Amino acid sequence: LVVLAATGLASLLYGRRIIFSIHKTEEFLGKVAGGDITADIDPYLLRRTDELGEMGRFAKQLQTSITDLVGRDPLTGMYNRRSCSAALENAMEEYRRRGSYFSIAIGDIDHFKWVNDTFGHQAGDTILKKLSMILTSHMERRGFVFRWGGEEFLFIYEGMDKVKAAEALAGLQQDIHMGGLCYEGQQVRAAMTFGLADCRESEDLDSLIRLADERMYCGKKNGRDRIVTGP
């Protein structure tokens, strides 16, 4: 009887683990289907050595393939605007539930039209690719950066209020200035203007994006190559 009871308990626990694994896989795939590029699959699934583990690893590979197909900009390889909505919604949800600060910045390359007009659109594409590498490297362990459109980029700084995000952006400006961007042997000085807002200024994402965008344009009107955090 003891052996039978132990066997029955083990079977029950095993069955619960299977149900848990299937539920977590479905939950993960649901987030991916919704366009969430930041979704993480439960590590327990990836450690399993059975068919459920294989299913979890396949789901993770599927996320990567879908993101590369529809969630990345083909020119720069950066996350695109389509990918941005889910990441912003996740950041806002974390702020509402746990009080985890985040800031967003919209940055625009200064005098980009002049680069295209002077050197040609191929030069502009080359500058975009090289600059995207600088931006992506800068955002490692800080959050996410997206190609918002044309020469505009949107940044999500996780765990940072506006003051800390402004400090990070100042470092990014220096990296851009020293990036050594060139085209066919000609040095092209790159600079960006940024508008910055944080989650405490509005819990409506559209309003928050609009605020950052307005500040960026204010910086454009007042000299470019600057970070605007208010009013």
N, C-alpha and C positions, 0 to 999 in steps of 0.2 A: 504493500500500500504506500509506503514511504517513497519507494522508487517510482511508482506510478504518479504520485502527487508531484514529485520533483520533475518528472518528465512532462507532466501536464503544465506545470508552471513555466518550464523552459520553453515549451511550445507557445504558450500564451505570450511570453516576453518577446519571442522571436516574431510572432505575428504582429505584435504592436510595433516592433522596429520596422517591419516591412511597411505597415500602414504609414508610419511616421516618414519613412524614406520616400514613399510614393507621394505623400502630401507635400513634402518639402520640394520635390522635383516639380510637381504641378505648380506650386506657388512661384518657384523660380521662373519656369517657362511662361507663366502668366505675366510676370513683370517684364520679361524680355519681349513678349508679344506686344506689350504696351509701350515699347520703345525705351525701357529703362536700361541705359548702358552702364549704370552704376550698380546694378543688382549683383549680389553675391550669393552663390549657392552654399548651402550648409556644408562645412568641411567634413562632417561625418559621412556624407554621401561619397565624397571623393576618396575617403579612406577605405570604403568597403571594397572587398575583393570579389564580390559576386556580381550577378547580373544587374542588380540595382546600382551598384557602384559604377558599372559600365554605362548604365543609363544616365547617371549623374554626370559622368565625364563627357558623355556625348552631348548632353544638354549644355554644358559649359562651352564645348567646341561650337555648338550651334549658335550660342550667343555671340561668340567672336566672329563667326562667319556672317551673321546677320548685320552686326555692327559695321563690319568692313564693307558690306554691300550697300547698305542704305544709310548708315549713320556717320560715314566719313566723307569728307570733301576729297574728290578724286585728285585735285591738283596738289594739295598740301599734305594729305593723309590725316588731317586733323578731324576731330569730331565736328559735325556740321550743325546747322541750326535745328534740323529735325531731332537731333539727339539732345538738344539743350533743354527742352521743356521738362522731360522727366527728371533730369538732374536738378533743375531749379525747384521742382515740386518736392523732391526728396529733401533738399536742403531746407525748404520752408517747413516741411513736416517735422524734421529734426529740431528745428527752432521752436516750433509750437509745443512739441512733446517734451523736449529735454532742455530747452533754452540754449541750444548750441548755436552760437553766433555764426553768421556767414555774411560775406560782402560780395557784391558784384561790381565789376568794372567793365566799361565798354571802351575799347581802345581803337583808334583810327590812325593809320599810317599817314604821317604828314607829307604833303606835296607829292602824293603818289601819282597824281595825274601828270605832274611834271616829269616824273621818271618815265612813264609810258610815252609821253609826247617827245621826250628827248632821246630816249634809247630804244623805244619800241615796246610793244606788248610782251614780247618774249623776255625782255629784260625785267618787265614788271612781274612776270610769272616766276622768274628766277629769284627775284628779291622776296616775293611772297613765300617761296619754298624755304629759302634760307632763314627768313625771319620766323617762320612757323617752327623751325627747329629750336630757335632761341626761346620762343614763348612756351613750347611744350616742355623743354628742359626746365625752365623756370618754375612751371606749375607742378612739377613732381613733388609729392608729399605736401602740396599746398591746396590742391583741388583740381579743377578742370578748366580747360580753355577750349573755346569753340570758334570756328570761323563763322562769324555772324552774317557776313555778306560782303562781297567785294573786298575792300581793304580794312573792314571792321572785324573786331574780335571781341567776344564776350568771355569774361573770366569769372569763375566762382571760387572765392577764397573760403575754404571750409575752416570753421573754428576761429575766424578772425573778425574782429570788429573793424570799423572804418580806419581807425588809427593804425592798427597793425597792418591792414591791407595796403594802406598808403606807404608805409615803410617798405613793404615788399615790392610795390610798384616802383618806388624810387630806385631800388636795386635793379629791377628789370630795365628801367630806362638807361642805367649805366651799361648794362650788358648789351643793349641795343646799340648805344653809341660806340662801344668798343668791339662790335661784332665783326668788323672788317668786311662788310658787304661790298661786293664788287661784281661787275659784269664786264666780261671780255677785257679784263685788265684795268678797267676804270673804276675807281673808288666811288661808291654811291653812299652818301651819308644818309643813314636812316634814323628817323625819330618818330615817336608816337605821342599822341595826346590822349589822356584818359579822363573819363568821368567815373566817379566812385560813389556808391551808396551802400548802406548796410541794412540788414533785416529789421532793425529797430525803427527805421524811418517809414516803413510801410509793410504790412503783411499781405498786400496785394501785389503779386509778382509783376503784372503789367505796369502798375504805377512805379514799382521799384526800378524796372528796366527803363521806363520813360525818364525817371529822375536821373539815372546814370547817363542816359543819352543826352539829356539837356545839359548836364554838366560838361560832358565831353565837347559839345558844340560851343559852350561858353569858353572852354579852353582854346578851341580853334580860333574864336573871334579875338582872343586876347593874347595872341602870340605863339600858340602851338607849343609842342614839346613840354607839356606840363601835366600835372595831376590836379584835377579840380574835385574837391570833396564837399563843397557847399556853395551857396546856402541851400 
